[in-house]
């Protein structure tokens, strides 16, 4: 499944800046960055639960915002891309 992760972490304090770095690192290990605080993740249900658990452990629900969007199949009907950036084809060859 394709999951879109978006977050907005308050960076007004040193603790907030640390949370932001930790949230970004979790997302970088799981998916690909498509915008500054937006990631696409091609994961299964178990990986989704782990990702959600890790992110919820990091954010401060009183100050931060986290959104997880699960795209339904077939994803080609739900994703349109315009402009310079092109996402990695998860099903294509690893070496071009």
N, CA, C and O atoms as a printed pandas DataFrame, in Angstrom:
     atom_number atom_name residue_name chain_id  residue_number  x_coord  y_coord  z_coord
0              1         N          UNK        A               1    0.837   -1.176    0.000
1              2        CA          UNK        A               1    0.000    0.000    0.000
2              3         C          UNK        A               1    0.881    1.238    0.000
3              4         O          UNK        A               1    1.993    1.226    0.528
4              5         N          UNK        A               2    0.374    2.293   -0.593
5              6        CA          UNK        A               2    1.071    3.576   -0.561
6              7         C          UNK        A               2    0.471    4.389    0.573
7              8         O          UNK        A               2   -0.747    4.535    0.675
8              9         N          UNK        A               3    1.351    4.922    1.433
9             10        CA          UNK        A               3    0.935    5.763    2.547
10            11         C          UNK        A               3    1.634    7.112    2.396
11            12         O          UNK        A               3    2.845    7.174    2.184
12            13         N          UNK        A               4    0.864    8.180    2.508
13            14        CA          UNK        A               4    1.419    9.530    2.510
14            15         C          UNK        A               4    1.487    9.981    3.963
15            16         O          UNK        A               4    0.487    9.958    4.680
16            17         N          UNK        A               5    2.674   10.391    4.388
17            18        CA          UNK        A               5    2.884   10.889    5.748
18            19         C          UNK        A               5    3.167   12.378    5.654
19            20         O          UNK        A               5    4.067   12.801    4.928
20            21         N          UNK        A               6    2.403   13.167    6.386
21            22        CA          UNK        A               6    2.665   14.603    6.473
22            23         C          UNK        A               6    2.767   14.976    7.942
23            24         O          UNK        A               6    2.089   14.393    8.787
24            25         N          UNK        A               7    3.609   15.944    8.239
25            26        CA          UNK        A               7    3.742   16.367    9.626
26            27         C          UNK        A               7    4.097   17.841    9.696
27            28         O          UNK        A               7    4.686   18.412    8.778
28            29         N          UNK        A               8    3.719   18.430   10.807
29            30        CA          UNK        A               8    4.071   19.806   11.134
30            31         C          UNK        A               8    4.460   19.789   12.598
31            32         O          UNK        A               8    3.600   19.690   13.473
32            33         N          UNK        A               9    5.746   19.885   12.867
33            34        CA          UNK        A               9    6.261   19.813   14.228
34            35         C          UNK        A               9    6.672   21.220   14.653
35            36         O          UNK        A               9    7.401   21.909   13.939
36            37         N          UNK        A              10    6.198   21.632   15.814
37            38        CA          UNK        A              10    6.542   22.943   16.341
38            39         C          UNK        A              10    8.038   23.002   16.631
39            40         O          UNK        A              10    8.578   22.144   17.328
40            41         N          UNK        A              11    8.704   24.028   16.088
41            42        CA          UNK        A              11   10.154   24.163   16.276
42            43         C          UNK        A              11   10.516   25.408   17.083
43            44         O          UNK        A              11   11.624   25.931   16.962
44            45         N          UNK        A              12    9.589   25.874   17.898
45            46        CA          UNK        A              12    9.837   27.076   18.695
46            47         C          UNK        A              12   10.809   26.817   19.846
47            48         O          UNK        A              12   11.406   27.754   20.375
48            49         N          UNK        A              13   10.969   25.552   20.234
49            50        CA          UNK        A              13   11.886   25.210   21.328
50            51         C          UNK        A              13   12.944   24.230   20.814
51            52         O          UNK        A              13   12.800   23.644   19.741
52            53         N          UNK        A              14   14.000   24.067   21.596
53            54        CA          UNK        A              14   15.037   23.088   21.241
54            55         C          UNK        A              14   14.451   21.679   21.210
55            56         O          UNK        A              14   14.817   20.874   20.354
56            57         N          UNK        A              15   13.555   21.382   22.126
57            58        CA          UNK        A              15   12.916   20.064   22.156
58            59         C          UNK        A              15   12.092   19.834   20.883
59            60         O          UNK        A              15   12.062   18.724   20.353
60            61         N          UNK        A              16   11.434   20.870   20.402
61            62        CA          UNK        A              16   10.660   20.761   19.163
62            63         C          UNK        A              16   11.551   20.504   17.963
63            64         O          UNK        A              16   11.205   19.706   17.092
64            65         N          UNK        A              17   12.693   21.169   17.907
65            66        CA          UNK        A              17   13.626   20.952   16.802
66            67         C          UNK        A              17   14.171   19.526   16.822
67            68         O          UNK        A              17   14.367   18.920   15.769
68            69         N          UNK        A              18   14.415   18.993   18.017
69            70        CA          UNK        A              18   14.869   17.594   18.131
70            71         C          UNK        A              18   13.764   16.638   17.673
71            72         O          UNK        A              18   14.039   15.658   16.981
72            73         N          UNK        A              19   12.518   16.922   18.058
73            74        CA          UNK        A              19   11.391   16.084   17.619
74            75         C          UNK        A              19   11.294   16.086   16.100
75            76         O          UNK        A              19   11.087   15.041   15.483
76            77         N          UNK        A              20   11.443   17.258   15.504
77            78        CA          UNK        A              20   11.365   17.371   14.046
78            79         C          UNK        A              20   12.418   16.496   13.381
79            80         O          UNK        A              20   12.110   15.787   12.423
80            81         N          UNK        A              21   13.652   16.531   13.867
81            82        CA          UNK        A              21   14.726   15.711   13.290
82            83         C          UNK        A              21   14.414   14.223   13.441
83            84         O          UNK        A              21   14.624   13.445   12.510
84            85         N          UNK        A              22   13.910   13.826   14.621
85            86        CA          UNK        A              22   13.595   12.409   14.847
86            87         C          UNK        A              22   12.445   11.944   13.957
87            88         O          UNK        A              22   12.493   10.842   13.411
88            89         N          UNK        A              23   11.421   12.768   13.808
89            90        CA          UNK        A              23   10.289   12.411   12.936
90            91         C          UNK        A              23   10.773   12.283   11.497
91            92         O          UNK        A              23   10.410   11.331   10.807
92            93         N          UNK        A              24   11.583   13.223   11.039
93            94        CA          UNK        A              24   12.105   13.165    9.669
94            95         C          UNK        A              24   12.938   11.911    9.449
95            96         O          UNK        A              24   12.817   11.271    8.404
96            97         N          UNK        A              25   13.779   11.547   10.405
97            98        CA          UNK        A              25   14.619   10.341   10.276
98            99         C          UNK        A              25   13.765    9.079   10.164
99           100         O          UNK        A              25   14.067    8.197    9.360
100          101         N          UNK        A              26   12.711    8.988   10.957
101          102        CA          UNK        A              26   11.812    7.833   10.867
102          103         C          UNK        A              26   11.217    7.752    9.473
103          104         O          UNK        A              26   11.182    6.680    8.869
104          105         N          UNK        A              27   10.754    8.872    8.965
105          106        CA          UNK        A              27   10.142    8.895    7.632
106          107         C          UNK        A              27   11.165    8.586    6.539
107          108         O          UNK        A              27   10.848    7.884    5.579
108          109         N          UNK        A              28   12.380    9.097    6.673
109          110        CA          UNK        A              28   13.423    8.832    5.674
110          111         C          UNK        A              28   13.781    7.356    5.615
111          112         O          UNK        A              28   14.108    6.848    4.543
112          113         N          UNK        A              29   13.728    6.656    6.743
113          114        CA          UNK        A              29   14.029    5.222    6.763
114          115         C          UNK        A              29   12.915    4.406    6.104
115          116         O          UNK        A              29   13.149    3.280    5.663
116          117         N          UNK        A              30   11.723    4.961    6.037
117          118        CA          UNK        A              30   10.563    4.205    5.588
118          119         C          UNK        A              30   10.139    4.537    4.167
119          120         O          UNK        A              30    9.655    3.660    3.452
120          121         N          UNK        A              31   10.307    5.771    3.746
121          122        CA          UNK        A              31    9.802    6.176    2.438
122          123         C          UNK        A              31   10.694    7.189    1.770
123          124         O          UNK        A              31   11.860    7.351    2.131
124          125         N          UNK        A              32   10.132    7.868    0.793
125          126        CA          UNK        A              32   10.891    8.896    0.080
126          127         C          UNK        A              32   10.237   10.253    0.293
127          128         O          UNK        A              32    9.015   10.396    0.265
128          129         N          UNK        A              33   11.105   11.252    0.508
129          130        CA          UNK        A              33   10.625   12.622    0.711
130          131         C          UNK        A              33   10.149   13.169   -0.629
131          132         O          UNK        A              33   10.875   13.111   -1.621
132          133         N          UNK        A              34    8.932   13.699   -0.657
133          134        CA          UNK        A              34    8.422   14.319   -1.875
134          135         C          UNK        A              34    8.275   15.826   -1.710
135          136         O          UNK        A              34    8.244   16.559   -2.699
136          137         N          UNK        A              35    8.185   16.288   -0.481
137          138        CA          UNK        A              35    8.263   17.699   -0.126
138          139         C          UNK        A              35    8.872   17.759    1.262
139          140         O          UNK        A              35    9.125   16.718    1.867
140          141         N          UNK        A              36    9.111   18.954    1.779
141          142        CA          UNK        A              36    9.855   19.071    3.038
142          143         C          UNK        A              36    9.303   18.216    4.172
143          144         O          UNK        A              36   10.075   17.561    4.872
144          145         N          UNK        A              37    8.011   18.205    4.369
145          146        CA          UNK        A              37    7.411   17.429    5.452
146          147         C          UNK        A              37    6.374   16.448    4.933
147          148         O          UNK        A              37    5.383   16.157    5.602
148          149         N          UNK        A              38    6.619   15.943    3.725
149          150        CA          UNK        A              38    5.695   14.988    3.093
150          151         C          UNK        A              38    6.506   13.823    2.536
151          152         O          UNK        A              38    7.477   14.019    1.804
152          153         N          UNK        A              39    6.093   12.611    2.894
153          154        CA          UNK        A              39    6.775   11.397    2.452
154          155         C          UNK        A              39    5.789   10.429    1.836
155          156         O          UNK        A              39    4.639   10.342    2.268
156          157         N          UNK        A              40    6.242    9.695    0.815
157          158        CA          UNK        A              40    5.502    8.574    0.243
158          159         C          UNK        A              40    6.178    7.294    0.715
159          160         O          UNK        A              40    7.397    7.151    0.615
160          161         N          UNK        A              41    5.379    6.368    1.230
161          162        CA          UNK        A              41    5.915    5.108    1.725
162          163         C          UNK        A              41    5.175    3.955    1.064
163          164         O          UNK        A              41    3.945    3.914    1.080
164          165         N          UNK        A              42    5.910    3.029    0.491
165          166        CA          UNK        A              42    5.330    1.819   -0.088
166          167         C          UNK        A              42    5.568    0.704    0.923
167          168         O          UNK        A              42    6.649    0.116    0.960
168          169         N          UNK        A              43    4.555    0.413    1.745
169          170        CA          UNK        A              43    4.735   -0.490    2.875
170          171         C          UNK        A              43    3.555   -1.452    3.000
171          172         O          UNK        A              43    2.497   -1.247    2.406
172          173         N          UNK        A              44    3.766   -2.501    3.782
173          174        CA          UNK        A              44    2.675   -3.434    4.045
174          175         C          UNK        A              44    1.987   -3.042    5.357
175          176         O          UNK        A              44    2.386   -2.076    6.007
176          177         N          UNK        A              45    0.955   -3.796    5.741
177          178        CA          UNK        A              45    0.157   -3.447    6.925
178          179         C          UNK        A              45    0.993   -3.470    8.203
179          180         O          UNK        A              45    0.824   -2.606    9.062
180          181         N          UNK        A              46    1.878   -4.433    8.338
181          182        CA          UNK        A              46    2.702   -4.520    9.543
182          183         C          UNK        A              46    3.678   -3.336    9.616
183          184         O          UNK        A              46    3.880   -2.765   10.688
184          185         N          UNK        A              47    4.277   -2.973    8.489
185          186        CA          UNK        A              47    5.179   -1.821    8.458
186          187         C          UNK        A              47    4.418   -0.526    8.758
187          188         O          UNK        A              47    4.947    0.382    9.400
188          189         N          UNK        A              48    3.172   -0.454    8.284
189          190        CA          UNK        A              48    2.339    0.719    8.552
190          191         C          UNK        A              48    2.112    0.884   10.056
191          192         O          UNK        A              48    2.253    1.982   10.593
192          193         N          UNK        A              49    1.764   -0.200   10.724
193          194        CA          UNK        A              49    1.537   -0.148   12.166
194          195         C          UNK        A              49    2.805    0.268   12.911
195          196         O          UNK        A              49    2.735    1.046   13.863
196          197         N          UNK        A              50    3.948   -0.237   12.492
197          198        CA          UNK        A              50    5.223    0.120   13.118
198          199         C          UNK        A              50    5.548    1.595   12.880
199          200         O          UNK        A              50    5.974    2.293   13.800
200          201         N          UNK        A              51    5.349    2.066   11.656
201          202        CA          UNK        A              51    5.593    3.470   11.328
202          203         C          UNK        A              51    4.712    4.373   12.183
203          204         O          UNK        A              51    5.193    5.342   12.770
204          205         N          UNK        A              52    3.439    4.058   12.251
205          206        CA          UNK        A              52    2.513    4.857   13.048
206          207         C          UNK        A              52    2.927    4.863   14.520
207          208         O          UNK        A              52    2.917    5.916   15.157
208          209         N          UNK        A              53    3.290    3.705   15.065
209          210        CA          UNK        A              53    3.709    3.601   16.454
210          211         C          UNK        A              53    4.943    4.465   16.722
211          212         O          UNK        A              53    4.994    5.179   17.724
212          213         N          UNK        A              54    5.937    4.403   15.831
213          214        CA          UNK        A              54    7.169    5.182   16.009
214          215         C          UNK        A              54    6.892    6.680   15.949
215          216         O          UNK        A              54    7.416    7.448   16.756
216          217         N          UNK        A              55    6.068    7.089   14.992
217          218        CA          UNK        A              55    5.783    8.516   14.847
218          219         C          UNK        A              55    4.984    9.048   16.032
219          220         O          UNK        A              55    5.259   10.142   16.526
220          221         N          UNK        A              56    4.006    8.286   16.486
221          222        CA          UNK        A              56    3.207    8.729   17.632
222          223         C          UNK        A              56    4.048    8.816   18.893
223          224         O          UNK        A              56    3.754    9.625   19.773
224          225         N          UNK        A              57    5.085    8.001   18.997
225          226        CA          UNK        A              57    5.978    8.056   20.154
226          227         C          UNK        A              57    6.831    9.322   20.146
227          228         O          UNK        A              57    7.307    9.753   21.196
228          229         N          UNK        A              58    7.027    9.917   18.977
229          230        CA          UNK        A              58    7.890   11.096   18.863
230          231         C          UNK        A              58    7.141   12.416   18.952
231          232         O          UNK        A              58    7.644   13.364   19.555
232          233         N          UNK        A              59    5.970   12.500   18.375
233          234        CA          UNK        A              59    5.307   13.810   18.304
234          235         C          UNK        A              59    4.684   14.192   19.647
235          236         O          UNK        A              59    4.399   13.342   20.490
236          237         N          UNK        A              60    4.488   15.472   19.809
237          238        CA          UNK        A              60    3.762   16.014   20.952
238          239         C          UNK        A              60    2.379   16.393   20.433
239          240         O          UNK        A              60    2.237   17.369   19.697
240          241         N          UNK        A              61    1.372   15.631   20.809
241          242        CA          UNK        A              61    0.029   15.842   20.258
242          243         C          UNK        A              61   -0.576   17.186   20.647
243          244         O          UNK        A              61   -1.560   17.614   20.044
244          245         N          UNK        A              62   -0.002   17.863   21.650
245          246        CA          UNK        A              62   -0.476   19.192   22.047
246          247         C          UNK        A              62    0.097   20.296   21.154
247          248         O          UNK        A              62   -0.480   21.379   21.062
248          249         N          UNK        A              63    1.237   20.026   20.495
249          250        CA          UNK        A              63    1.914   21.056   19.706
250          251         C          UNK        A              63    2.077   20.712   18.229
251          252         O          UNK        A              63    2.184   21.614   17.399
252          253         N          UNK        A              64    2.099   19.431   17.889
253          254        CA          UNK        A              64    2.436   18.983   16.537
254          255         C          UNK        A              64    1.209   18.432   15.814
255          256         O          UNK        A              64    0.153   18.219   16.411
256          257         N          UNK        A              65    1.380   18.210   14.515
257          258        CA          UNK        A              65    0.323   17.629   13.704
258          259         C          UNK        A              65    0.930   16.509   12.862
259          260         O          UNK        A              65    1.977   16.691   12.241
260          261         N          UNK        A              66    0.275   15.362   12.842
261          262        CA          UNK        A              66    0.708   14.221   12.048
262          263         C          UNK        A              66   -0.494   13.688   11.296
263          264         O          UNK        A              66   -1.559   13.493   11.881
264          265         N          UNK        A              67   -0.332   13.450    9.990
265          266        CA          UNK        A              67   -1.403   12.874    9.181
266          267         C          UNK        A              67   -0.840   11.716    8.366
267          268         O          UNK        A              67    0.242   11.817    7.786
268          269         N          UNK        A              68   -1.585   10.619    8.330
269          270        CA          UNK        A              68   -1.225    9.439    7.544
270          271         C          UNK        A              68   -2.383    9.159    6.589
271          272         O          UNK        A              68   -3.519    8.968    7.023
272          273         N          UNK        A              69   -2.091    9.137    5.290
273          274        CA          UNK        A              69   -3.110    8.875    4.272
274          275         C          UNK        A              69   -2.786    7.556    3.586
275          276         O          UNK        A              69   -1.695    7.391    3.041
276          277         N          UNK        A              70   -3.723    6.617    3.610
277          278        CA          UNK        A              70   -3.553    5.340    2.913
278          279         C          UNK        A              70   -4.287    5.441    1.577
279          280         O          UNK        A              70   -5.502    5.640    1.535
280          281         N          UNK        A              71   -3.528    5.300    0.484
281          282        CA          UNK        A              71   -4.134    5.374   -0.843
282          283         C          UNK        A              71   -4.664    4.002   -1.239
283          284         O          UNK        A              71   -4.006    2.983   -1.030
284          285         N          UNK        A              72   -5.826    3.993   -1.795
285          286        CA          UNK        A              72   -6.430    2.730   -2.211
286          287         C          UNK        A              72   -5.926    2.333   -3.588
287          288         O          UNK        A              72   -5.499    3.178   -4.375
288          289         N          UNK        A              73   -5.979    1.054   -3.865
289          290        CA          UNK        A              73   -5.547    0.523   -5.161
290          291         C          UNK        A              73   -6.648    0.730   -6.186
291          292         O          UNK        A              73   -7.818    0.733   -5.803
292          293         N          UNK        A              74   -6.351    0.898   -7.438
293          294        CA          UNK        A              74   -5.017    1.115   -8.013
294          295         C          UNK        A              74   -4.576    2.567   -7.813
295          296         O          UNK        A              74   -5.325    3.500   -8.103
296          297         N          UNK        A              75   -3.367    2.740   -7.320
297          298        CA          UNK        A              75   -2.883    4.077   -6.973
298          299         C          UNK        A              75   -2.732    4.979   -8.190
299          300         O          UNK        A              75   -2.756    6.203   -8.060
300          301         N          UNK        A              76   -2.577    4.386   -9.377
301          302        CA          UNK        A              76   -2.435    5.201  -10.587
302          303         C          UNK        A              76   -3.643    6.113  -10.785
303          304         O          UNK        A              76   -3.527    7.173  -11.399
304          305         N          UNK        A              77   -4.791    5.709  -10.272
305          306        CA          UNK        A              77   -6.001    6.519  -10.401
306          307         C          UNK        A              77   -6.044    7.658   -9.381
307          308         O          UNK        A              77   -6.844    8.582   -9.526
308          309         N          UNK        A              78   -5.195    7.604   -8.353
309          310        CA          UNK        A              78   -5.262    8.572   -7.264
310          311         C          UNK        A              78   -4.069    9.508   -7.194
311          312         O          UNK        A              78   -4.071   10.440   -6.389
312          313         N          UNK        A              79   -3.052    9.289   -8.014
313          314        CA          UNK        A              79   -1.848   10.121   -7.972
314          315         C          UNK        A              79   -1.628   10.774   -9.328
315          316         O          UNK        A              79   -1.585   10.098  -10.356
316          317         N          UNK        A              80   -1.488   12.094   -9.318
317          318        CA          UNK        A              80   -1.114   12.841  -10.513
318          319         C          UNK        A              80    0.131   13.639  -10.156
319          320         O          UNK        A              80    0.197   14.242   -9.085
320          321         N          UNK        A              81    1.115   13.646  -11.046
321          322        CA          UNK        A              81    2.361   14.373  -10.799
322          323         C          UNK        A              81    2.551   15.435  -11.868
323          324         O          UNK        A              81    2.315   15.184  -13.049
324          325         N          UNK        A              82    2.980   16.625  -11.451
325          326        CA          UNK        A              82    3.292   17.713  -12.367
326          327         C          UNK        A              82    4.587   18.356  -11.906
327          328         O          UNK        A              82    4.879   18.360  -10.710
328          329         N          UNK        A              83    5.351   18.888  -12.808
329          330        CA          UNK        A              83    6.568   19.585  -12.433
330          331         C          UNK        A              83    7.796   18.698  -12.480
331          332         O          UNK        A              83    7.754   17.581  -12.996
332          333         N          UNK        A              84    8.882   19.206  -11.939
333          334        CA          UNK        A              84   10.207   18.606  -12.079
334          335         C          UNK        A              84   10.384   17.295  -11.325
335          336         O          UNK        A              84   10.904   16.334  -11.892
336          337         N          UNK        A              85    9.966   17.227  -10.059
337          338        CA          UNK        A              85   10.211   16.037   -9.246
338          339         C          UNK        A              85    9.403   14.849   -9.747
339          340         O          UNK        A              85    8.219   14.979  -10.057
340          341         N          UNK        A              86   10.044   13.699   -9.823
341          342        CA          UNK        A              86    9.361   12.454  -10.165
342          343         C          UNK        A              86    9.667   11.447   -9.083
343          344         O          UNK        A              86   10.826   11.233   -8.729
344          345         N          UNK        A              87    8.632   10.831   -8.561
345          346        CA          UNK        A              87    8.793    9.848   -7.498
346          347         C          UNK        A              87    9.478    8.600   -8.036
347          348         O          UNK        A              87    9.446    8.328   -9.236
348          349         N          UNK        A              88   10.089    7.856   -7.146
349          350        CA          UNK        A              88   10.716    6.589   -7.495
350          351         C          UNK        A              88    9.627    5.586   -7.831
351          352         O          UNK        A              88    8.617    5.499   -7.133
352          353         N          UNK        A              89    9.832    4.830   -8.897
353          354        CA          UNK        A              89    8.907    3.760   -9.262
354          355         C          UNK        A              89    9.244    2.559   -8.385
355          356         O          UNK        A              89   10.241    1.878   -8.627
356          357         N          UNK        A              90    8.429    2.293   -7.374
357          358        CA          UNK        A              90    8.706    1.225   -6.429
358          359         C          UNK        A              90    8.707   -0.145   -7.086
359          360         O          UNK        A              90    9.364   -1.068   -6.604
360          361         N          UNK        A              91    7.972   -0.282   -8.185
361          362        CA          UNK        A              91    7.877   -1.582   -8.850
362          363         C          UNK        A              91    8.877   -1.730   -9.999
363          364         O          UNK        A              91    8.991   -2.812  -10.575
364          365         N          UNK        A              92    9.590   -0.678  -10.336
365          366        CA          UNK        A              92   10.539   -0.732  -11.438
366          367         C          UNK        A              92   11.885   -1.271  -11.014
367          368         O          UNK        A              92   12.071   -1.627   -9.850
368          369         N          UNK        A              93   12.843   -1.339  -11.954
369          370        CA          UNK        A              93   14.177   -1.837  -11.624
370          371         C          UNK        A              93   14.894   -0.877  -10.686
371          372         O          UNK        A              93   14.666    0.332  -10.720
372          373         N          UNK        A              94   15.767   -1.435   -9.843
373          374        CA          UNK        A              94   16.499   -0.608   -8.886
374          375         C          UNK        A              94   17.633    0.160   -9.551
375          376         O          UNK        A              94   18.032    1.221   -9.070
376          377         N          UNK        A              95   18.153   -0.372  -10.655
377          378        CA          UNK        A              95   19.262    0.283  -11.358
378          379         C          UNK        A              95   18.768    0.694  -12.738
379          380         O          UNK        A              95   18.181   -0.103  -13.469
380          381         N          UNK        A              96   19.016    1.947  -13.074
381          382        CA          UNK        A              96   18.554    2.449  -14.378
382          383         C          UNK        A              96   19.607    2.268  -15.435
383          384         O          UNK        A              96   19.392    2.634  -16.590
